Amino acid sequence: MMKKISLIALVATSFTLAACSEKPQGVVAAKKGDEKSHVAADNNYVVKGWTSGDPASWEKQLKTRSLGQDDYVKSK
């Protein structure tokens, strides 16, 4: 009986210690400064008519996209 209790205590202690030694799972990356929202990418996946670095073009594309997603405007 004493061996059984000792074995259970040993197993419980080993599980407890194993849980305490878990490594953090967060993503660690070098800090990168944020860019302005209108400065993004120069590749083939950007919308036609938008030029990277032009805030007026960025605002126009945001307005066009939001109007395209507005169901009230679509139903008129």
C-alpha positions in Angstrom: 0.0 0.0 0.0 2.8 2.4 0.9 4.6 1.6 -2.5 1.4 2.5 -4.3 1.0 5.9 -2.5 4.7 6.7 -3.1 4.4 5.8 -6.8 1.3 8.0 -7.2 3.1 10.9 -5.3 6.1 10.4 -7.6 4.0 10.5 -10.8 2.1 13.6 -9.5 5.3 15.4 -8.7 6.9 14.6 -12.1 3.8 15.9 -13.9 3.8 19.1 -11.8 7.5 19.7 -12.5 7.1 19.0 -16.2 4.3 21.6 -16.4 6.5 24.2 -14.7 9.3 23.7 -17.2 7.2 24.5 -20.3 8.9 27.0 -22.6 7.1 30.2 -23.6 5.4 29.8 -27.0 5.2 33.5 -28.0 6.7 34.6 -31.3 9.9 36.5 -30.8 11.0 38.8 -33.7 13.1 41.8 -34.1 11.3 45.1 -33.6 10.4 46.7 -36.8 9.2 50.3 -37.2 5.7 50.7 -38.5 5.2 52.2 -41.9 2.4 54.5 -42.9 -0.7 52.8 -44.2 -0.4 54.3 -47.7 3.2 53.0 -48.1 2.9 49.3 -48.6 4.0 47.3 -51.6 5.2 47.5 -55.1 4.0 44.2 -56.6 1.5 42.8 -59.0 -1.2 42.3 -56.3 -2.1 45.9 -55.6 -5.2 47.5 -57.0 -4.9 49.3 -60.4 -5.0 53.0 -59.9 -3.3 53.0 -56.5 0.3 54.2 -56.3 2.4 53.3 -53.3 3.3 56.3 -51.2 0.4 58.5 -52.4 -2.0 59.3 -49.5 -4.7 60.7 -51.8 -4.7 57.6 -53.9 -4.8 55.5 -50.7 -7.9 57.4 -49.5 -9.6 57.0 -52.8 -9.1 53.3 -52.9 -10.4 52.9 -49.3 -13.5 54.8 -50.2 -14.1 52.8 -53.4 -13.6 49.5 -51.5 -15.9 50.5 -48.7 -18.6 51.6 -51.1 -18.2 48.3 -52.9 -18.9 46.4 -49.7 -21.9 48.5 -48.7 -25.1 46.5 -49.4 -27.3 49.6 -49.1 -25.4 51.3 -52.0 -25.6 48.1 -54.0 -29.4 47.8 -53.6 -30.1 51.2 -55.1 
